[in-house]
Amino acid sequence: MTKAAQVTAWSAELERLARVLNRVGPDEVCCEGLTPRQCGILRTLVDKPGARLSDLAVESGITPSAMTRVLDKLEAQGLIQRVRGAGEDGRAAMVAITERGRSVRGRIDQLMLDRTRAILQGIPAGFRPRLLAGIRMLTRALGPESCCDLAGTSPAVGVSYRVASKEQLASRRRSNARS
């Protein structure tokens, strides 16, 4: 395959992947009646209790005013609470997740684990570690630090795989069952 054909094939596949991953966009309802962005903010607040509004905005990749609108909705649902004037900067608003927010986030985490288990069922077990490594490389390549500088260098990583036939997989399963 020529380099131009490889780039075309990658471009088409990345576009298909983006469409699949964006079926539910940041403003569409997802789990527990929340948007993916709201779910992410709850996760951040579980990991970083008392985060500042400005830090949440940076982490989410949105403006502070857009973050304020997102937090308004979460606060109205009783999932978070803002504490004004906390910390050294009396003007800064700190955000804390409520017990209800933790409960919702826990249910979302369980839904995601269940969905991941279902996805893994469609991927041959021997291929999963390599695929995960490939997804990690792709995520790094598409990350915010590399989106505008695609000419940057990437770490040298080798990934190889071999696709087994159905007969080979059946033979391995029989062999593993005997072990």
Beta strands, then each sheet from edge to edge (+ up, - down):
strand 1: 51-52
strand 2: 80-84
strand 3: 93-97
sheet 1: 1+ 3- 2+
end
